[in-house]
Amino acid sequence: MDWRDKGAVTTVKRKSRCGSCWAFAALAAVEGDFKISTDRLVYLSAQQFIDCDSISHECCGCSRINAYKYIIRNSGVTSENNYPYTGTHGCCQE
């Protein structure tokens, strides 16, 4: 099945110079699962991982598994609208 046809895939995102592909990859799976479960497509915040996850290496890369562990420890992740992507490491806004 092609989940793009079902509207369960968000648009392509630009990470700029920040090595945040790990965050976008993890969120793509969660966004798709949320869409399938609720019929609502929500863009989630990669910037929250970069700024707030003490296990990650910010813009220097990390593991998708660590991103999932952060979501569990944090009881979720906010939306892109609430915590927009800047492409640089900043102070955590939680």
N, C-alpha and C positions, 0 to 999 in steps of 0.2 A: 504494500500500500504506500502511496506517495502522500505523506502528511501535509505537503504543501497544498494539495488539492482540497484538503479538509480545513485549511486555515490554521493549522497547528504549529506553524513555523513563523518566527518573527523575521523581520528583514535583516539583511546583512549589516553588520556593524563594523565601523572602522576603529581600530585600536590605537591608531597613530603610532608613536614611538614606544609606547608602553607595552611591555611583554605580557599582555593580559589575555592572550588567547585561551589560557586555561580557565579563566573566569567566564568568558563568553561560551566556551564549550559546555561547561557545567550548567550554566543557566539555560542554554538552549534545550537541554534535556528536561529541566524542571519546568520551563515555560510550556513545552509541548505536553508534558504530563498534566499540567494544570489545565490547559485548554481541553484536553481529552476528558478530564474528570469533571470540569465545570462548564464547559462550552464558552469560556472567557479566555481570550489571549491577552496576557499581561506581560509587558516588558519589565524584566527584573534588573536590579542594579549591580553591575559588575564593579562599579566604583566602591560600593560598600565592602566587597571582598578586599580590594586593593588597600583601602584605608583602614579597615577594622579587623581583618583576620590576622592575628598575631603569628599564626603558623605559616602564612603565605610569605612569599618573597616580593610582595608588592608588584612593581612593574618588571621584576626580573624573573618572573615565571613561578609556577607552582604546579601542583597536581590537582586534577579535577576531584580526586578522592578527598583531598583536604578541603576543597570548596564544599563538598557535600557534608563533611564533618562540621564545617562552620555553620551551615544551614541548620543542622541538627542542634548544635550547641546554642545557637542563637534563636532557636524556635522560628526560623524563617529568614527571609531576606526581603527588603523593601523593594518598591518599584523604581524603575528608572526615572519616573516623574518626580518621586520624592527625593532621590539621591542621584542626580545626573552624572554621567561619565565625563571626566575631565582629561583622562589619559595621563595623569601624573599622580604620584602618591601624595596624599594630603592628610589632614587630621580627621580622625573618625568622627562622624556626625551622629552617632547613635544616641 
